[in-house]
Amino acid sequence: MTIAAETPQDAVATSPCRFCGSTLEHTFVDLGMSPLCESYPAPADLNRGEVYFPLHVYVCEKCFLVQLDEYETPEKIFSDYAYFSSYSDSWLKHADTYCGRMQSRFGLNQDSFVVEVASNDGYLLQYFVQRNVPVLGIEPAANVAKVAVEKGVPSLVEFFGTRIASKLADEGRQADLVLGNNVLAQVPDLNDFVEGLKILLKPEGVLTLEFPHLLKLIEHNEFDTIYHEHFSYFSLLTTIKIMEAHGLKVFDVEELASHGGSLRVFACRAEAETHSVEANVARVLAAEENAGLDSVASYSGFAQQVKETKLALLEFLISAAREGKTVAGYGAPGKSATLLHYCGIGKDLISYTVDRSPYKQGRFLPGTHIPIYHPDRIRETQPDYVVILPWNLKNEIVEQLQYIRAWGGQFVVPIPRAAIL
């Protein structure tokens, strides 16, 4: 008797679209299985199991929100967090510049009030404090918020949403400027979060949000920015839909180089008359429409691009191993977990990595257990190649490690395709 094999069907997400509630039936990319990217095992943990979750990404055919299922709660992921923003010099400069520009553009002074959601270690609000602008940080990770307080940045250890926003508003603490940098992607309850942002705004207040731009993620094959801590991935097209659903108007947008290509969106209450819509909004929307981000069919080609990036990186690393070359990594960013697991890279191809954060040193990358050392390890071992895992900071890192040229060391970036700098 012959049994006919069934043709596998594309999986359907177990949860509906976190914005509009539609059923998610269209795969954007399936990156297999990976552990939580910010869970760095200590030596005592190495003989214990680690939990892996699917990295199956969907795109909503109604609102075009690209998203993962929620496999772990924000409380589990973010309450004790390994990421400290202040260990990147270029990011600190980015934050300082932002504060100066916002103060100038919107006339912020000692009578204003600025609130940052997901304020991390005070990396940004410290520059408003220096400019005598009153601030409040809202940060769920107590270990990170503690560092902010030590810098003189008042911080509330809470997850942000309508409950906290309403409490602050009832206390008369609505803000002239509310900002959120690289937090929108980390919010599973998107509607509660955005509604909270509106509640927190003064009638003529301004909201700015920065997040990696989906268009650049696709164009540059930035698949490693997809991990469980990032629940959603945004185009301006979808962001406007979300803002409008909560009574907010996007009146300007800036394209930034940070994180491989980001957007800074400016919004206000829909009824506010102070801010007119700038031409930048139509320009970015046109670029997204030209790329097909307003049609679900246009998202289907990304998976093949990602496969080509994987093959190119593996070909380089395998060739280096056969030639007896030594390869180390620089950085232990969250994105490295996705890159290494999807590509099947372990200690046999990258022997160790280094990181400036003392929190990560002496620990191991999740799953692969590649050891993390102090950056001095590179000078001590003199590897032939250094793979820059936080490739978005490659210029800063190359400048820090120029000394590897002395022994003929070379830098490698994995994204968008493996390349020697």
C-alpha positions as CSV (number, residue, x, y, z in Angstrom):
1,M,0.0,0.0,0.0
2,T,1.3,3.4,-1.0
3,I,0.7,6.3,1.4
4,A,0.7,9.7,-0.3
5,A,2.8,12.4,1.5
6,E,0.9,15.4,2.5
7,T,2.2,18.8,1.3
8,P,3.2,20.8,4.4
9,Q,1.0,23.9,4.8
10,D,2.4,27.3,6.0
11,A,1.9,27.7,9.7
12,V,-0.7,30.1,11.0
13,A,0.3,32.2,14.0
14,T,-1.3,31.1,17.3
15,S,-2.3,34.7,18.1
16,P,-4.0,37.3,15.9
17,C,-2.3,40.5,14.7
18,R,-1.4,42.5,17.8
19,F,-2.7,45.7,16.3
20,C,-5.7,45.0,14.2
21,G,-6.7,41.5,15.3
22,S,-6.6,39.9,11.8
23,T,-5.5,36.2,11.5
24,L,-1.8,36.0,10.6
25,E,-1.4,33.6,7.6
26,H,1.5,35.0,5.7
27,T,5.1,34.2,6.5
28,F,7.7,37.0,6.3
29,V,10.6,34.7,7.2
30,D,11.1,31.6,9.3
31,L,14.5,31.7,11.1
32,G,14.1,28.4,13.0
33,M,14.6,28.2,16.7
34,S,16.5,30.4,19.1
35,P,16.8,31.1,22.8
36,L,16.1,34.5,24.3
37,C,18.8,36.7,23.0
38,E,19.6,38.6,26.2
39,S,19.9,35.5,28.4
40,Y,23.7,35.1,28.9
41,P,24.5,31.9,30.8
42,A,27.0,32.1,33.6
43,P,29.6,29.2,33.9
44,A,27.4,27.4,36.5
45,D,24.6,27.3,33.9
46,L,26.4,25.6,31.1
47,N,25.3,22.1,32.0
48,R,21.6,23.1,32.2
49,G,19.1,23.2,29.4
50,E,18.1,26.4,27.6
51,V,14.6,27.0,26.3
52,Y,14.3,27.7,22.5
53,F,11.4,29.4,20.8
54,P,10.4,29.7,17.2
55,L,11.5,32.7,15.2
56,H,8.7,32.5,12.7
57,V,7.8,36.0,11.5
58,Y,4.4,36.9,10.0
59,V,3.1,39.9,8.1
60,C,-0.5,41.0,8.5
61,E,-2.4,41.3,5.2
62,K,-4.6,44.0,6.5
63,C,-2.3,46.5,8.3
64,F,1.1,45.1,7.2
65,L,2.5,44.9,10.7
66,V,5.4,42.4,10.7
67,Q,5.4,40.5,13.9
68,L,6.4,37.4,16.0
69,D,4.1,35.5,18.4
70,E,4.6,36.4,22.1
71,Y,6.4,33.4,23.5
72,E,7.7,34.9,26.7
73,T,6.3,37.8,28.8
74,P,8.0,41.2,29.0
75,E,8.3,40.7,32.8
76,K,10.5,37.6,32.1
77,I,12.6,39.3,29.5
78,F,13.1,42.8,30.7
79,S,12.8,42.9,34.5
80,D,16.6,42.1,34.9
81,Y,18.2,43.2,31.6
82,A,21.7,42.8,30.2
83,Y,21.6,45.8,27.8
84,F,23.1,49.1,29.0
85,S,22.9,51.9,26.3
86,S,25.8,53.9,27.7
87,Y,28.5,51.4,26.5
88,S,28.2,52.8,22.9
89,D,30.0,56.1,22.4
90,S,28.2,56.8,19.1
91,W,24.8,56.2,20.8
92,L,25.6,58.6,23.5
93,K,26.5,61.2,20.9
94,H,23.3,60.4,19.1
95,A,21.3,61.0,22.3
96,D,23.1,64.3,23.2
97,T,22.5,65.7,19.7
98,Y,18.8,64.7,19.9
99,C,18.3,66.5,23.2
100,G,19.9,69.7,21.8
101,R,17.7,69.6,18.7
102,M,14.5,68.9,20.6
103,Q,15.2,71.7,23.1
104,S,15.8,74.1,20.2
105,R,12.9,73.0,18.0
106,F,10.2,72.8,20.7
107,G,11.5,75.5,23.2
108,L,12.1,73.2,26.1
109,N,13.3,74.8,29.3
110,Q,13.2,74.6,33.1
111,D,9.4,74.8,33.0
112,S,9.0,71.9,30.6
113,F,8.7,68.2,31.4
114,V,10.2,65.4,29.4
115,V,9.4,61.7,29.9
116,E,11.3,58.8,28.3
117,V,9.7,55.4,28.1
118,A,12.2,52.6,28.4
119,S,14.9,55.1,29.6
120,N,17.5,52.4,30.2
121,D,20.5,53.6,32.2
122,G,19.8,57.3,31.7
123,Y,21.9,57.4,28.5
124,L,19.7,60.2,27.0
125,L,17.8,61.9,29.8
126,Q,21.2,62.8,31.4
127,Y,21.6,65.4,28.6
128,F,18.3,67.0,29.4
129,V,19.3,67.2,33.1
130,Q,22.5,68.9,32.0
131,R,20.3,71.4,30.1
132,N,18.1,72.1,33.2
133,V,15.1,70.4,31.7
134,P,13.0,68.4,34.2
135,V,12.8,64.7,33.3
136,L,11.4,61.4,34.3
137,G,12.5,58.0,33.1
138,I,10.2,55.0,33.0
139,E,12.2,51.8,32.9
140,P,11.1,48.2,33.8
141,A,14.6,46.8,34.5
142,A,15.5,47.6,38.1
143,N,19.2,46.8,37.6
144,V,19.4,49.3,34.7
145,A,17.2,52.0,36.3
146,K,19.5,52.0,39.3
147,V,22.4,53.2,37.1
148,A,20.2,56.0,35.7
149,V,19.3,57.2,39.3
150,E,23.0,57.3,40.1
151,K,23.4,59.7,37.2
152,G,20.8,62.0,38.6
153,V,18.0,60.8,36.3
154,P,14.7,60.3,38.3
155,S,13.4,56.9,37.2
156,L,10.2,55.0,37.8
157,V,10.6,51.2,37.7
158,E,7.5,50.1,35.8
159,F,6.3,48.7,32.5
160,F,4.6,51.5,30.6
161,G,1.0,51.5,29.5
162,T,-2.3,53.2,30.1
163,R,-2.3,52.4,33.9
164,I,1.0,54.3,34.5
165,A,0.1,57.0,32.0
166,S,-3.2,57.7,33.7
167,K,-1.6,57.8,37.1
168,L,0.9,60.4,36.0
169,A,-1.8,62.4,34.2
170,D,-4.0,62.4,37.3
171,E,-1.0,63.7,39.3
172,G,-0.7,66.6,36.8
173,R,2.5,65.2,35.3
174,Q,1.6,65.2,31.6
175,A,4.7,65.8,29.4
176,D,5.7,68.4,26.8
177,L,7.9,65.8,25.2
178,V,7.4,62.0,25.4
179,L,10.1,59.9,23.7
180,G,10.7,56.2,23.2
181,N,13.9,55.0,21.5
182,N,13.9,51.4,20.3
183,V,11.1,50.4,22.5
184,L,8.0,50.2,20.2
185,A,9.3,46.9,18.8
186,Q,9.5,45.5,22.4
187,V,5.9,46.0,23.3
188,P,3.5,43.0,23.0
189,D,0.3,45.0,23.9
190,L,0.8,47.6,21.3
191,N,-2.6,49.3,21.6
192,D,-2.3,49.7,25.3
193,F,1.2,51.2,25.0
194,V,0.3,53.7,22.3
195,E,-2.9,54.8,24.1
196,G,-0.7,55.4,27.1
197,L,1.6,57.6,25.1
198,K,-1.4,59.8,24.1
199,I,-2.7,60.0,27.7
200,L,0.8,61.1,28.8
201,L,1.0,64.0,26.3
202,K,-0.1,67.5,27.1
203,P,-2.7,68.9,24.6
204,E,0.0,70.4,22.5
205,G,2.8,68.0,23.5
206,V,5.1,66.1,21.1
207,L,5.9,62.4,20.9
208,T,9.0,61.1,19.2
209,L,9.6,57.4,18.6
210,E,12.7,55.9,17.0
211,F,12.7,52.3,15.7
212,P,14.5,50.3,13.0
213,H,12.8,50.9,9.6
214,L,11.3,47.8,8.1
215,L,12.2,49.1,4.6
216,K,15.9,49.1,5.5
217,L,15.7,45.7,7.3
218,I,14.5,44.3,4.0
219,E,16.8,46.2,1.7
220,H,19.9,45.3,3.8
221,N,19.0,41.7,4.8
222,E,19.1,42.7,8.5
223,F,17.4,39.5,9.6
224,D,19.5,39.3,12.8
225,T,17.5,42.3,14.2
226,I,14.7,39.8,14.5
227,Y,14.6,38.1,17.9
228,H,12.0,37.3,20.6
229,E,12.6,40.6,22.5
230,H,11.4,42.4,19.4
231,F,7.7,41.6,18.9
232,S,7.0,43.8,15.9
233,Y,8.8,45.5,13.0
234,F,7.5,48.8,11.6
235,S,7.1,50.7,8.4
236,L,5.9,54.3,8.4
237,L,2.8,53.1,6.6
238,T,1.8,50.8,9.5
239,T,3.0,53.3,12.2
240,I,0.6,55.9,10.9
241,K,-2.3,53.5,11.0
242,I,-1.5,52.6,14.6
243,M,-1.1,56.3,15.6
244,E,-4.3,57.3,13.9
245,A,-6.3,54.5,15.6
246,H,-5.3,56.1,19.0
247,G,-6.0,59.7,18.1
248,L,-2.4,60.7,17.3
249,K,-1.2,62.5,14.2
250,V,2.2,61.8,12.6
251,F,3.5,65.3,11.5
252,D,7.1,64.6,10.7
253,V,9.6,61.8,10.2
254,E,13.4,61.7,9.9
255,E,15.5,58.9,8.4
256,L,18.4,58.0,10.7
257,A,21.5,55.8,10.1
258,S,21.3,54.2,13.5
259,H,20.7,50.4,13.9
260,G,21.1,49.8,10.2
261,G,18.5,52.4,9.2
262,S,15.9,53.8,11.6
263,L,13.0,56.3,11.5
264,R,12.3,59.0,14.0
265,V,8.6,59.7,14.0
266,F,7.1,62.9,15.4
267,A,3.5,62.8,16.5
268,C,1.0,64.8,18.5
269,R,-2.7,64.6,19.5
270,A,-4.9,64.6,16.4
271,E,-6.7,67.7,17.5
272,A,-3.5,69.7,18.2
273,E,-3.1,72.7,15.8
274,T,0.5,73.6,16.6
275,H,2.2,71.1,14.3
276,S,1.4,70.9,10.6
277,V,2.3,67.8,8.6
278,E,5.8,68.1,6.9
279,A,6.7,66.9,3.4
280,N,9.0,64.3,4.8
281,V,6.0,62.1,5.7
282,A,4.8,61.9,2.1
283,R,8.3,61.3,0.8
284,V,9.0,58.3,3.1
285,L,5.5,56.8,2.4
286,A,6.2,57.1,-1.3
287,A,9.5,55.2,-0.9
288,E,7.7,52.4,1.0
289,E,5.0,52.2,-1.6
290,N,7.6,52.0,-4.4
291,A,9.1,49.1,-2.5
292,G,5.7,47.3,-2.3
293,L,5.3,47.6,1.4
294,D,1.6,48.2,0.8
295,S,1.1,44.8,-0.7
296,V,1.5,41.5,1.2
297,A,2.9,39.8,-1.9
298,S,6.0,42.0,-1.8
299,Y,7.1,40.5,1.5
300,S,7.6,37.0,0.2
301,G,11.1,37.4,-1.3
302,F,12.8,38.3,2.0
303,A,13.4,34.7,3.0
304,Q,15.6,34.0,0.0
305,Q,17.7,37.1,0.6
306,V,18.3,35.9,4.1
307,K,19.3,32.4,2.9
308,E,21.9,34.0,0.6
309,T,23.4,36.0,3.5
310,K,23.6,32.8,5.6
311,L,25.5,30.9,2.8
312,A,27.9,33.7,2.2
313,L,28.9,33.9,5.9
314,L,29.2,30.2,6.3
315,E,31.4,30.0,3.1
316,F,33.7,32.6,4.5
317,L,34.0,31.0,8.0
318,I,34.5,27.5,6.7
319,S,37.1,28.7,4.3
320,A,38.9,30.5,7.1
321,A,38.8,27.4,9.3
322,R,40.2,25.2,6.6
323,E,43.1,27.6,6.1
324,G,43.9,27.5,9.8
325,K,42.9,31.1,10.4
326,T,41.7,32.2,13.9
327,V,38.4,34.0,14.1
328,A,37.0,36.0,17.1
329,G,33.9,38.1,17.5
330,Y,33.5,41.6,18.8
331,G,30.4,42.4,20.8
332,A,27.6,40.3,22.4
333,P,24.5,42.0,21.1
334,G,21.1,40.5,21.1
335,K,21.2,40.2,17.4
336,S,24.1,37.8,17.6
337,A,21.8,35.0,18.9
338,T,19.7,35.1,15.8
339,L,22.7,35.3,13.4
340,L,24.6,32.4,15.0
341,H,21.6,30.1,15.5
342,Y,20.1,30.6,12.0
343,C,23.5,30.2,10.4
344,G,24.5,27.2,12.6
345,I,27.7,28.9,13.9
346,G,29.3,27.8,17.1
347,K,32.7,27.8,18.9
348,D,34.2,25.8,16.1
349,L,33.9,28.8,13.7
350,I,34.1,31.8,16.1
351,S,36.1,30.8,19.1
352,Y,35.1,33.7,21.4
353,T,33.7,37.2,21.5
354,V,34.4,40.3,23.6
355,D,32.2,43.0,25.0
356,R,32.7,46.3,26.8
357,S,29.8,45.6,29.2
358,P,31.1,44.1,32.5
359,Y,27.6,42.5,32.9
360,K,28.4,40.2,29.9
361,Q,32.0,39.5,30.5
362,G,32.7,36.1,32.0
363,R,29.4,34.8,30.6
364,F,28.5,33.0,27.4
365,L,26.3,33.7,24.3
366,P,23.0,32.0,24.6
367,G,22.7,28.6,23.1
368,T,26.1,28.5,21.3
369,H,28.0,29.1,24.6
370,I,30.7,31.1,22.9
371,P,32.6,32.7,25.7
372,I,32.5,36.5,26.3
373,Y,35.7,38.2,27.4
374,H,37.0,41.7,28.0
375,P,38.1,43.5,24.8
376,D,41.7,43.1,25.9
377,R,41.4,39.4,24.9
378,I,41.8,40.4,21.2
379,R,45.1,42.1,21.8
380,E,46.3,39.0,23.8
381,T,45.3,36.4,21.2
382,Q,45.8,38.3,18.0
383,P,43.1,36.7,15.8
384,D,43.3,36.8,12.0
385,Y,39.7,37.9,11.7
386,V,37.4,39.9,14.0
387,V,33.7,39.5,13.1
388,I,31.8,42.6,14.2
389,L,28.5,41.2,15.5
390,P,27.0,44.6,16.2
391,W,27.6,45.6,12.6
392,N,25.6,48.8,13.0
393,L,28.4,50.1,15.2
394,K,31.2,49.0,12.8
395,N,32.7,52.4,12.3
396,E,33.0,53.0,16.1
397,I,34.4,49.4,16.6
398,V,37.0,49.6,13.8
399,E,38.3,52.9,15.2
400,Q,38.6,51.3,18.7
401,L,40.4,48.2,17.3
402,Q,42.8,49.8,14.7
403,Y,45.6,48.0,16.5
404,I,44.7,44.7,15.0
405,R,46.3,45.9,11.7
406,A,49.7,45.6,13.4
407,W,49.6,41.8,13.1
408,G,47.6,41.7,9.9
409,G,44.2,41.3,11.5
410,Q,41.1,42.1,9.5
411,F,37.6,43.1,10.2
412,V,34.5,41.2,8.9
413,V,30.9,42.3,8.8
414,P,28.2,39.6,8.4
415,I,25.3,41.9,7.1
416,P,24.1,42.4,4.4
417,R,26.6,39.9,3.1
418,A,29.9,38.7,4.7
419,A,32.6,41.1,3.7
420,I,36.1,41.9,4.8
421,L,36.5,45.6,5.6
